[in-house]
Amino acid sequence: MMTIDQLYQIFLKCGNICTDTRKIVNNSLFFAIHGENFNANQFAKTAIDNGCSYAVVDDEKFVLNEKFILVEDTLKTLQELAIYHRQQFKIPFIGITGTNGKTTTKELIAAVLSKKYNVLYTKGNLNNHIGVPLTILSVNQNTEIAVIEMGANHPGEIALLCKISHPDYGIITNIGKAHLEGFGSIEGVAKTKKELYDFIKNLQGKVFVCSDNEFLMNSSEKIERVTYGVSSESSCRGEIIESNPLLKVKWLNNNSSIEIPTNLFGFYNFENIMAAICIGSYFKVDEKNIVKAIEEYIPSNNRSQIIKTSRNTIIMDAYNANPTSMDASIKNFIHVDAENKFMIIGDMRELGNDALVEHEKILNLIESSGIKNVILVGNVFSSINKNNNIKAFVNSDEALEYLKKINPSNNYFLIKGSRGIKLEKVLEAL
C-alpha cells in the first residue's frame, strides 16, 4: 500500500482532486468515494479515460495499471491526505458551525476578510466529511486565511471535521432545533456543536462568541474569546436599526457609530453580520472596507433572497428549514410593513419523533399571525392542517398548479421550507 506521504507527492503533481467523473479537470487525482447507492470504484477507469492522471480505489479488481492507486478505504485516505496537507500551513484557519446562519456568516466573513487577504473558504455546501477535506485540499501557497464551514447531523461529526481541518479559531453561530432525527435531542445538537469549542480549547486557540447568547457564553468561559453583539460587554457592539424587510444595522465602533444598510432579510441576520464585523476587526481589516463588504454582500442560492418579479415581491428562504429558523422567519415576516402578505411554508425535514409536535407549533404560529393567504406544502403539514382557510398540498408540484390557477399578483411572499420540499418550483407561478 502507498503511504500518505507518497500519495501527497502525487497530489502535489496533480494539483487538483476530482470525485465526480462529470466534472473532471485534466491531470486531476480521482478519488472513488462511494455513495449510498453506487460503488464509485467502477467509475475509476472512466476518470482516467477522461483525463485524470491517477485514480484512488479501494477494491483491487479495479486496479488496471500503475495509474490506479489501491488503498484500504478511499474516504479515509482522502481525509488523511487533507490532514497531511493542513499540516503544511501556518496560516489562520477559522472553523464555523452552528444550527442556523453558518453559510451566510461564512460568506460574510469571507467577504470582509477578502478586502485585505487572499481567502479560501468553503464553497456551496461542501461542509461534511467529504466536503471539508476537499476544501482543505484547495488551500494553496497563495492562501492567507481559510474559513471552513462544518455541518453535522450526528454526534461526533464536528470533532472529526476539526481533526481534519485543525482550526485555530472558531465560531458557533447558534444552537437550535435541527437534525433531531440524528442528534436525538436539542442537548445532542448542543453537545455536537460544542465539539468545536472543545477542540479550540485544547489547542489554546481563540473563539468568537455572540455575547447575547447565554449558552455560548457559558460554554466558552474557559477559552480565550472575542465577543460581539448588542451587550455593552461586547468587544464588538452593534444594534438593529430596522428590518423592514431589509436589515440595517448600526456598528458602535470606539466613539463612533456607523450605519450599514444590507441586502439581507430578517433580524436574525444581525448576529451573522456582527460576527463578520468582529472577525474583520480582529484581523485588522480597514473599517471602511468592512462596511463596504457588508453593504455589497448579496445573498444567493435561496437564502434570504429578495426576488422581484413583474407581479410580486418574494422573500425566498427555502434552502433549508428547522423549527428555530422557521419560527424566526415567520415572526420577522409578521412585522414586515407590507400589504397583501402571502406565505408558502414547506415541511421541515429530519426531525424524527419531534416532527409532528414541531410542525404543530409552526402551524399555531401561522394561524395566530393574522396573515390570511397561506399555502402549506409537504406530507406533515398536509396531515395536520385542519384549517379550511389554509390550503395544503403534499408536494410543490401540486402547489405550483394551484398558484397557476389563482395567478397571484401584487403580493408580498415569504417562501420557507426544507430543501427537499423543492419550494423553488413555485417561483414559476409568481
Summary of the structure (lengths in Angstrom):
residues: 430
radius of gyration: 23.1
end to end distance: 57.4
largest distance: 69.0
contacts: 1506
relative contact order: 0.09
helix: 41%
strand: 22%
